[in-house]
Amino acid sequence: MWTHRTVRLGTLLVVALLIVLTLTVAAAGRPAARTGPTPAGALRPELTGPYFALKFSETGLPIGTGWSVALNETTGTVWNFSKTAIIEFLVPNGSYPFFIGSVNGFTSNPTVGKVPVDQKNTTHDVAFTPLAPSTYNVWFNESGLPGGTLWWVYLNGVAGFSTTASVLFSEPNGTYAFQAASLPDYTTSPTAGSITVSGNHTARAMTFLPFPTVTFVESGLKSGTVWSVTLDGTTEFSSGSYLTFSIANGTYSFGVGTVSQYTASPSSGSVAVAGGNQTRSIAFSPVVFLGLEPLLGYAVLSALITLLILIVVGLIVLALRRRRKGPAPGAPKPYAGPVPSAPAPPTSPSAPPAPPKS
């Protein structure tokens, strides 16, 4: 009775038999392998007469790259493949058309042709050259930035970033607009432009230069006093003797911040920057009151006012005390009698009597 195991064994035996038959047939139709150089005039069992080595020798391919040749022999087209520089056929005298198989990324010269064999071994040269790429490298190489600084370039509207010295794009042939990064405290040259790709890789240099500096140096302040300057709307503070701004070329206004009990000269102004560093001196002078420093001057004034008030108050008190005590001893007493009356005015002479009326 058949079982599943019996059926499986039978199937395996049939498959094994078919494989053996296939290998036997293939071995019978394949010429014996040779080693060493082919002697001129050697014999091939399937051909009548002597045969010769027809070699194809390639140049231009990287070592280990596979390539192939198809040769139209009298018995049909034969393909040979190799990862070395030589592909060899054994043929009798005759003229043989051939075709060089394609290799990715390369072109061959020749690609097709016909080679004669006449009573001797023959070598035919095949030169491979890389195909022109569809895109090319476009490098932007910077100088002037500290290592590790992030910078970028826009090429045809696409940004490329880098913290190294180069930004790389890959573009087909054409002309492309670019714009360089705008970094704080640096100027870029060029800032924008165009670059053309025409069948080759290309590169453009980008130079970054630090902005010029404007330094304000103070004099006259006590050590550790905080002071400030505002330049083009930006304010910097310092407790030292100088302040430094990094700024692009141009003309800018500045103002010196107020410091208590000091005046600055100049307290404001303008500075022109044209590629070089600039320095401005700021002299601080103490505010003077009564010929003294303000605190001392105000103290003296307060003391004088207080003294004056005390003097006035003392005089008032002294006057009041004198009035209460009366005259001093030995002074003549004042008149205590009646106050004399004023004399009567003189009388005028009497008028004569009026005459009688008639």
Secondary structure as a PSIPRED ss2 file (coil, helix, strand):
# PSIPRED VFORMAT (PSIPRED V4.0)

   1 M C   1.000  0.000  0.000
   2 W C   1.000  0.000  0.000
   3 T C   1.000  0.000  0.000
   4 H H   0.000  1.000  0.000
   5 R H   0.000  1.000  0.000
   6 T H   0.000  1.000  0.000
   7 V H   0.000  1.000  0.000
   8 R H   0.000  1.000  0.000
   9 L H   0.000  1.000  0.000
  10 G H   0.000  1.000  0.000
  11 T H   0.000  1.000  0.000
  12 L H   0.000  1.000  0.000
  13 L H   0.000  1.000  0.000
  14 V H   0.000  1.000  0.000
  15 V H   0.000  1.000  0.000
  16 A H   0.000  1.000  0.000
  17 L H   0.000  1.000  0.000
  18 L H   0.000  1.000  0.000
  19 I H   0.000  1.000  0.000
  20 V H   0.000  1.000  0.000
  21 L H   0.000  1.000  0.000
  22 T H   0.000  1.000  0.000
  23 L H   0.000  1.000  0.000
  24 T H   0.000  1.000  0.000
  25 V H   0.000  1.000  0.000
  26 A H   0.000  1.000  0.000
  27 A H   0.000  1.000  0.000
  28 A H   0.000  1.000  0.000
  29 G C   1.000  0.000  0.000
  30 R C   1.000  0.000  0.000
  31 P C   1.000  0.000  0.000
  32 A C   1.000  0.000  0.000
  33 A C   1.000  0.000  0.000
  34 R C   1.000  0.000  0.000
  35 T C   1.000  0.000  0.000
  36 G C   1.000  0.000  0.000
  37 P C   1.000  0.000  0.000
  38 T C   1.000  0.000  0.000
  39 P C   1.000  0.000  0.000
  40 A C   1.000  0.000  0.000
  41 G C   1.000  0.000  0.000
  42 A E   0.000  0.000  1.000
  43 L E   0.000  0.000  1.000
  44 R C   1.000  0.000  0.000
  45 P C   1.000  0.000  0.000
  46 E C   1.000  0.000  0.000
  47 L C   1.000  0.000  0.000
  48 T C   1.000  0.000  0.000
  49 G C   1.000  0.000  0.000
  50 P E   0.000  0.000  1.000
  51 Y E   0.000  0.000  1.000
  52 F E   0.000  0.000  1.000
  53 A E   0.000  0.000  1.000
  54 L E   0.000  0.000  1.000
  55 K E   0.000  0.000  1.000
  56 F E   0.000  0.000  1.000
  57 S E   0.000  0.000  1.000
  58 E E   0.000  0.000  1.000
  59 T E   0.000  0.000  1.000
  60 G C   1.000  0.000  0.000
  61 L C   1.000  0.000  0.000
  62 P C   1.000  0.000  0.000
  63 I C   1.000  0.000  0.000
  64 G C   1.000  0.000  0.000
  65 T C   1.000  0.000  0.000
  66 G C   1.000  0.000  0.000
  67 W E   0.000  0.000  1.000
  68 S E   0.000  0.000  1.000
  69 V E   0.000  0.000  1.000
  70 A E   0.000  0.000  1.000
  71 L E   0.000  0.000  1.000
  72 N E   0.000  0.000  1.000
  73 E E   0.000  0.000  1.000
  74 T C   1.000  0.000  0.000
  75 T C   1.000  0.000  0.000
  76 G E   0.000  0.000  1.000
  77 T E   0.000  0.000  1.000
  78 V E   0.000  0.000  1.000
  79 W E   0.000  0.000  1.000
  80 N E   0.000  0.000  1.000
  81 F E   0.000  0.000  1.000
  82 S E   0.000  0.000  1.000
  83 K C   1.000  0.000  0.000
  84 T C   1.000  0.000  0.000
  85 A C   1.000  0.000  0.000
  86 I E   0.000  0.000  1.000
  87 I E   0.000  0.000  1.000
  88 E E   0.000  0.000  1.000
  89 F E   0.000  0.000  1.000
  90 L E   0.000  0.000  1.000
  91 V E   0.000  0.000  1.000
  92 P C   1.000  0.000  0.000
  93 N C   1.000  0.000  0.000
  94 G E   0.000  0.000  1.000
  95 S E   0.000  0.000  1.000
  96 Y E   0.000  0.000  1.000
  97 P E   0.000  0.000  1.000
  98 F E   0.000  0.000  1.000
  99 F E   0.000  0.000  1.000
 100 I E   0.000  0.000  1.000
 101 G C   1.000  0.000  0.000
 102 S C   1.000  0.000  0.000
 103 V E   0.000  0.000  1.000
 104 N C   1.000  0.000  0.000
 105 G C   1.000  0.000  0.000
 106 F E   0.000  0.000  1.000
 107 T E   0.000  0.000  1.000
 108 S E   0.000  0.000  1.000
 109 N E   0.000  0.000  1.000
 110 P C   1.000  0.000  0.000
 111 T C   1.000  0.000  0.000
 112 V E   0.000  0.000  1.000
 113 G E   0.000  0.000  1.000
 114 K E   0.000  0.000  1.000
 115 V E   0.000  0.000  1.000
 116 P E   0.000  0.000  1.000
 117 V E   0.000  0.000  1.000
 118 D C   1.000  0.000  0.000
 119 Q C   1.000  0.000  0.000
 120 K C   1.000  0.000  0.000
 121 N C   1.000  0.000  0.000
 122 T E   0.000  0.000  1.000
 123 T E   0.000  0.000  1.000
 124 H E   0.000  0.000  1.000
 125 D E   0.000  0.000  1.000
 126 V E   0.000  0.000  1.000
 127 A E   0.000  0.000  1.000
 128 F E   0.000  0.000  1.000
 129 T E   0.000  0.000  1.000
 130 P E   0.000  0.000  1.000
 131 L C   1.000  0.000  0.000
 132 A C   1.000  0.000  0.000
 133 P C   1.000  0.000  0.000
 134 S C   1.000  0.000  0.000
 135 T C   1.000  0.000  0.000
 136 Y E   0.000  0.000  1.000
 137 N E   0.000  0.000  1.000
 138 V E   0.000  0.000  1.000
 139 W E   0.000  0.000  1.000
 140 F E   0.000  0.000  1.000
 141 N E   0.000  0.000  1.000
 142 E E   0.000  0.000  1.000
 143 S E   0.000  0.000  1.000
 144 G C   1.000  0.000  0.000
 145 L C   1.000  0.000  0.000
 146 P C   1.000  0.000  0.000
 147 G C   1.000  0.000  0.000
 148 G C   1.000  0.000  0.000
 149 T C   1.000  0.000  0.000
 150 L C   1.000  0.000  0.000
 151 W E   0.000  0.000  1.000
 152 W E   0.000  0.000  1.000
 153 V E   0.000  0.000  1.000
 154 Y E   0.000  0.000  1.000
 155 L E   0.000  0.000  1.000
 156 N C   1.000  0.000  0.000
 157 G C   1.000  0.000  0.000
 158 V E   0.000  0.000  1.000
 159 A E   0.000  0.000  1.000
 160 G E   0.000  0.000  1.000
 161 F E   0.000  0.000  1.000
 162 S E   0.000  0.000  1.000
 163 T C   1.000  0.000  0.000
 164 T C   1.000  0.000  0.000
 165 A C   1.000  0.000  0.000
 166 S E   0.000  0.000  1.000
 167 V E   0.000  0.000  1.000
 168 L E   0.000  0.000  1.000
 169 F E   0.000  0.000  1.000
 170 S E   0.000  0.000  1.000
 171 E E   0.000  0.000  1.000
 172 P C   1.000  0.000  0.000
 173 N C   1.000  0.000  0.000
 174 G E   0.000  0.000  1.000
 175 T E   0.000  0.000  1.000
 176 Y E   0.000  0.000  1.000
 177 A E   0.000  0.000  1.000
 178 F E   0.000  0.000  1.000
 179 Q E   0.000  0.000  1.000
 180 A E   0.000  0.000  1.000
 181 A C   1.000  0.000  0.000
 182 S C   1.000  0.000  0.000
 183 L C   1.000  0.000  0.000
 184 P C   1.000  0.000  0.000
 185 D C   1.000  0.000  0.000
 186 Y E   0.000  0.000  1.000
 187 T E   0.000  0.000  1.000
 188 T E   0.000  0.000  1.000
 189 S E   0.000  0.000  1.000
 190 P C   1.000  0.000  0.000
 191 T C   1.000  0.000  0.000
 192 A E   0.000  0.000  1.000
 193 G E   0.000  0.000  1.000
 194 S E   0.000  0.000  1.000
 195 I E   0.000  0.000  1.000
 196 T E   0.000  0.000  1.000
 197 V E   0.000  0.000  1.000
 198 S C   1.000  0.000  0.000
 199 G C   1.000  0.000  0.000
 200 N C   1.000  0.000  0.000
 201 H C   1.000  0.000  0.000
 202 T E   0.000  0.000  1.000
 203 A E   0.000  0.000  1.000
 204 R E   0.000  0.000  1.000
 205 A E   0.000  0.000  1.000
 206 M E   0.000  0.000  1.000
 207 T E   0.000  0.000  1.000
 208 F E   0.000  0.000  1.000
 209 L E   0.000  0.000  1.000
 210 P E   0.000  0.000  1.000
 211 F C   1.000  0.000  0.000
 212 P C   1.000  0.000  0.000
 213 T E   0.000  0.000  1.000
 214 V E   0.000  0.000  1.000
 215 T E   0.000  0.000  1.000
 216 F E   0.000  0.000  1.000
 217 V E   0.000  0.000  1.000
 218 E E   0.000  0.000  1.000
 219 S E   0.000  0.000  1.000
 220 G C   1.000  0.000  0.000
 221 L C   1.000  0.000  0.000
 222 K C   1.000  0.000  0.000
 223 S C   1.000  0.000  0.000
 224 G C   1.000  0.000  0.000
 225 T C   1.000  0.000  0.000
 226 V C   1.000  0.000  0.000
 227 W E   0.000  0.000  1.000
 228 S E   0.000  0.000  1.000
 229 V E   0.000  0.000  1.000
 230 T E   0.000  0.000  1.000
 231 L E   0.000  0.000  1.000
 232 D C   1.000  0.000  0.000
 233 G C   1.000  0.000  0.000
 234 T E   0.000  0.000  1.000
 235 T E   0.000  0.000  1.000
 236 E E   0.000  0.000  1.000
 237 F E   0.000  0.000  1.000
 238 S E   0.000  0.000  1.000
 239 S C   1.000  0.000  0.000
 240 G C   1.000  0.000  0.000
 241 S C   1.000  0.000  0.000
 242 Y E   0.000  0.000  1.000
 243 L E   0.000  0.000  1.000
 244 T E   0.000  0.000  1.000
 245 F E   0.000  0.000  1.000
 246 S E   0.000  0.000  1.000
 247 I C   1.000  0.000  0.000
 248 A C   1.000  0.000  0.000
 249 N C   1.000  0.000  0.000
 250 G E   0.000  0.000  1.000
 251 T E   0.000  0.000  1.000
 252 Y E   0.000  0.000  1.000
 253 S E   0.000  0.000  1.000
 254 F E   0.000  0.000  1.000
 255 G E   0.000  0.000  1.000
 256 V E   0.000  0.000  1.000
 257 G C   1.000  0.000  0.000
 258 T C   1.000  0.000  0.000
 259 V C   1.000  0.000  0.000
 260 S C   1.000  0.000  0.000
 261 Q C   1.000  0.000  0.000
 262 Y E   0.000  0.000  1.000
 263 T E   0.000  0.000  1.000
 264 A E   0.000  0.000  1.000
 265 S E   0.000  0.000  1.000
 266 P C   1.000  0.000  0.000
 267 S C   1.000  0.000  0.000
 268 S E   0.000  0.000  1.000
 269 G E   0.000  0.000  1.000
 270 S E   0.000  0.000  1.000
 271 V E   0.000  0.000  1.000
 272 A E   0.000  0.000  1.000
 273 V E   0.000  0.000  1.000
 274 A C   1.000  0.000  0.000
 275 G C   1.000  0.000  0.000
 276 G C   1.000  0.000  0.000
 277 N C   1.000  0.000  0.000
 278 Q E   0.000  0.000  1.000
 279 T E   0.000  0.000  1.000
 280 R E   0.000  0.000  1.000
 281 S E   0.000  0.000  1.000
 282 I E   0.000  0.000  1.000
 283 A E   0.000  0.000  1.000
 284 F E   0.000  0.000  1.000
 285 S E   0.000  0.000  1.000
 286 P E   0.000  0.000  1.000
 287 V C   1.000  0.000  0.000
 288 V C   1.000  0.000  0.000
 289 F E   0.000  0.000  1.000
 290 L C   1.000  0.000  0.000
 291 G C   1.000  0.000  0.000
 292 L E   0.000  0.000  1.000
 293 E C   1.000  0.000  0.000
 294 P H   0.000  1.000  0.000
 295 L H   0.000  1.000  0.000
 296 L H   0.000  1.000  0.000
 297 G H   0.000  1.000  0.000
 298 Y H   0.000  1.000  0.000
 299 A H   0.000  1.000  0.000
 300 V H   0.000  1.000  0.000
 301 L H   0.000  1.000  0.000
 302 S H   0.000  1.000  0.000
 303 A H   0.000  1.000  0.000
 304 L H   0.000  1.000  0.000
 305 I H   0.000  1.000  0.000
 306 T H   0.000  1.000  0.000
 307 L H   0.000  1.000  0.000
 308 L H   0.000  1.000  0.000
 309 I H   0.000  1.000  0.000
 310 L H   0.000  1.000  0.000
 311 I H   0.000  1.000  0.000
 312 V H   0.000  1.000  0.000
 313 V H   0.000  1.000  0.000
 314 G H   0.000  1.000  0.000
 315 L H   0.000  1.000  0.000
 316 I H   0.000  1.000  0.000
 317 V H   0.000  1.000  0.000
 318 L H   0.000  1.000  0.000
 319 A H   0.000  1.000  0.000
 320 L H   0.000  1.000  0.000
 321 R H   0.000  1.000  0.000
 322 R H   0.000  1.000  0.000
 323 R H   0.000  1.000  0.000
 324 R H   0.000  1.000  0.000
 325 K H   0.000  1.000  0.000
 326 G C   1.000  0.000  0.000
 327 P C   1.000  0.000  0.000
 328 A C   1.000  0.000  0.000
 329 P C   1.000  0.000  0.000
 330 G C   1.000  0.000  0.000
 331 A C   1.000  0.000  0.000
 332 P C   1.000  0.000  0.000
 333 K C   1.000  0.000  0.000
 334 P C   1.000  0.000  0.000
 335 Y C   1.000  0.000  0.000
 336 A C   1.000  0.000  0.000
 337 G C   1.000  0.000  0.000
 338 P C   1.000  0.000  0.000
 339 V C   1.000  0.000  0.000
 340 P C   1.000  0.000  0.000
 341 S C   1.000  0.000  0.000
 342 A C   1.000  0.000  0.000
 343 P C   1.000  0.000  0.000
 344 A C   1.000  0.000  0.000
 345 P C   1.000  0.000  0.000
 346 P C   1.000  0.000  0.000
 347 T C   1.000  0.000  0.000
 348 S C   1.000  0.000  0.000
 349 P C   1.000  0.000  0.000
 350 S C   1.000  0.000  0.000
 351 A C   1.000  0.000  0.000
 352 P C   1.000  0.000  0.000
 353 P C   1.000  0.000  0.000
 354 A C   1.000  0.000  0.000
 355 P C   1.000  0.000  0.000
 356 P C   1.000  0.000  0.000
 357 K C   1.000  0.000  0.000
 358 S C   1.000  0.000  0.000
